[in-house]
Amino acid sequence: MATSKAKRSAAAKKAARTRKRNAKLKAEAAKKAAAKRKRSAAAKKAAASRKRTTRRAAPKRRTARRAAPKRRTAARKGGAKRRTAKRRR
């Protein structure tokens, strides 16, 4: 004889539970992937803006100041050399 109705319904319930769980896991994975994408996009953007800020004098924001130090001009670089040259004389 074929499986009883009770067994069939139990199997159906189990299958439904599995489907539900799989769907939940899939949704979680998708959410994580989306967050990851967002983060990497934000990081890319931040890196690009960091590159841009290094070319200019540092803005007033503390974080930006840390990320983008002022460029050392030729005059500033030469100053130290001149001082040491004076000391040697």
C-alpha positions as CSV (number, residue, x, y, z in Angstrom):
1,M,0.0,0.0,0.0
2,A,1.1,3.6,-0.6
3,T,2.2,5.9,2.2
4,S,-0.5,7.0,4.5
5,K,-2.1,10.5,4.3
6,A,-0.6,11.4,7.7
7,K,2.9,10.6,6.5
8,R,2.4,12.5,3.3
9,S,1.2,15.6,5.1
10,A,4.1,15.3,7.5
11,A,6.5,15.1,4.6
12,A,4.8,18.1,3.0
13,K,5.2,20.1,6.3
14,K,8.8,19.2,6.5
15,A,9.4,20.2,2.9
16,A,7.6,23.5,3.5
17,R,9.8,24.1,6.6
18,T,12.9,23.4,4.5
19,R,11.8,25.7,1.7
20,K,11.1,28.4,4.2
21,R,14.5,28.0,5.9
22,N,16.3,28.0,2.5
23,A,14.5,31.1,1.4
24,K,15.4,32.8,4.7
25,L,19.1,31.8,4.3
26,K,19.0,33.0,0.7
27,A,17.5,36.3,1.7
28,E,20.1,36.8,4.5
29,A,22.9,36.0,2.0
30,A,21.5,38.5,-0.5
31,K,21.3,41.2,2.3
32,K,24.9,40.5,3.2
33,A,26.0,40.7,-0.4
34,A,24.2,44.0,-0.9
35,A,25.8,45.4,2.3
36,K,29.2,44.3,1.0
37,R,28.6,45.9,-2.3
38,K,27.5,49.1,-0.6
39,R,30.6,49.1,1.6
40,S,33.0,48.4,-1.3
41,A,31.4,51.2,-3.3
42,A,31.7,53.6,-0.4
43,A,35.3,52.6,0.1
44,K,36.0,53.2,-3.6
45,K,34.3,56.6,-3.4
46,A,36.3,57.4,-0.2
47,A,39.6,56.4,-1.9
48,A,38.8,58.6,-4.9
49,S,38.0,61.6,-2.7
50,R,41.1,60.9,-0.7
51,K,43.2,61.0,-3.9
52,R,41.5,64.3,-4.8
53,T,42.1,65.9,-1.4
54,T,45.8,65.1,-1.4
55,R,46.4,67.4,-4.3
56,R,44.9,70.3,-2.5
57,A,45.9,71.9,0.8
58,A,44.3,70.0,3.6
59,P,40.7,71.0,4.3
60,K,39.7,72.0,7.8
61,R,38.0,68.8,8.7
62,R,40.1,66.7,11.1
63,T,39.7,63.4,9.3
64,A,40.4,65.1,5.9
65,R,43.4,66.8,7.4
66,R,44.7,63.4,8.5
67,A,44.0,61.8,5.1
68,A,45.4,64.7,3.1
69,P,48.6,66.3,4.5
70,K,49.7,69.6,2.9
71,R,52.0,69.1,0.0
72,R,55.6,69.9,0.8
73,T,56.6,72.6,-1.6
74,A,60.1,72.9,-3.0
75,A,60.8,75.9,-0.7
76,R,60.0,73.8,2.3
77,K,62.1,70.9,1.2
78,G,65.1,73.1,0.5
79,G,64.9,74.8,3.9
80,A,66.2,71.9,5.8
81,K,69.0,71.3,3.3
82,R,70.1,75.0,3.6
83,R,70.1,74.8,7.4
84,T,72.3,71.7,7.4
85,A,74.6,73.3,4.9
86,K,74.9,76.4,7.2
87,R,75.8,74.1,10.1
88,R,78.6,72.5,8.1
89,R,80.2,75.8,7.1
